[in-house]
Every structure is written in C-alpha cells, then in structure tokens.
C-alpha cells in the first residue's frame, strides 16, 4: 500500500479543488432560483444540475479515496466498489428518464 499512501496528498489537493468548483456550481444554481431575474437559461440550468450531481458524487469519491489510500486493502477495495456502483446507479437513473 506504499504506492497508494503516496497518492493521498495529490488526491487531497484534487478533492479540495473539486469541492471548490462544486460549491460554485451549487451556488449558481441556488442563486438563479432565488433571484427574480433568471440569469441562467433553462438548457444551461438543466446541464448544470446534472453536472452538480456528478460533481458531488465524484468529489465525495475523491475525498474518500484520499482517506482510503492511507488504510488497508480491506477498506480500500470495498470503498472503490461502492463508489463505482453509486456512480453507475446514478448514471442509469439519469439516462433512463
């Protein structure tokens, strides 16, 4: 697990950047809903909402991976399987509508 332990710091930095970008997207969506003048078009709002959902899942996955890299394979492998299944299930739900 030494290789994975060395990945913990870059994954942590990536998670911080992704969390910042996700908060910006969420803020734009909520601000558009709160203001009387809608500055985002309906098409762009739909795309940003889908991006937001993926961004939340991927950001949480990267945060969890930065933690799981420091632990044993007993925690790392099930976490990876759960993260992949969460993203796959969301994709199935998104594209079946």
N, C-alpha and C positions, 0 to 999 in steps of 0.2 A: 504494500500500500504506500510505499515511499513516493512513487510517481504521483499518485493521487493526492498525497499530502502536499506536494509542491504545487498542485493545481488549485489549492484552496484560496490562496491570495488573489490570483487573477480572476477566479470565479467570484470572489467577494467584490472586487472592483467592478466587474461586469454587472453584478447584481445591483450595485449602487447606481450605476448609470441607467440601467433599465428601470429601476424604481423611480428615478427622477423623471424619465421620459413618460412612464405610465401615469404618474401624478399629473403631468402636464396635459396628457390626453384626457384624463378623467376631469380635470378642472375645466378644460374647454367644453366638454360635453355638458357638464352641470351649469356652467356659466351661460351657455347657449339656451338651456332650458329655463334659467332663472330670469333672464333679461326679456323685456317685452319685444325688443327688436332681435330677430334671429339672424345672426351673422354667419352661421353655417347652413349651407344648403341641405336639403333632405337627403340627397345622394351622399354627400360628404359625411353627414351625421351618421348615416347607416354604416358607412365604411369605417368611421372612427369608432363606432360602438363595437363592431366586430374586431377591430384591431385591439380595442381595450380589453375585450375578453381574452384574446390570445396573449396580450401583454401581461395580464395579471397571472395567468397560468404559467407562462414562461418565466416571469420574474420570480415567482414563488419556487419554481423548479430550480432555477439557478441558485437562489438563496439556500434551498435545501441541499443542493449538490455541494455547495461550499462547506456546509456543515458535515454532510455525509462523507466527504473526502477525508475528513480527519478521523473517522471512525472505522470500524471493521467492515469486512465484506458482508457480514450478517445484517448490517443496517443499510449498507450502500446498495446492494443488489435489489432488495425489496423496494427501496425508495425509487430507484430507477424504473422498475416495473410499474409502480403506482403512478409515477409522473407520466410515463408513456401512455398508460391506459387512460388517464384523465384527459390528456390532450387528444387522444384518438376518440374518446367518447364525446368530447365537445365538438370535434370536427364532424362526427356522424350526426349529432343533433343539429348543428348549424346547417349542414348541406342537405338534410332531409326535409327541411321546411320549405 
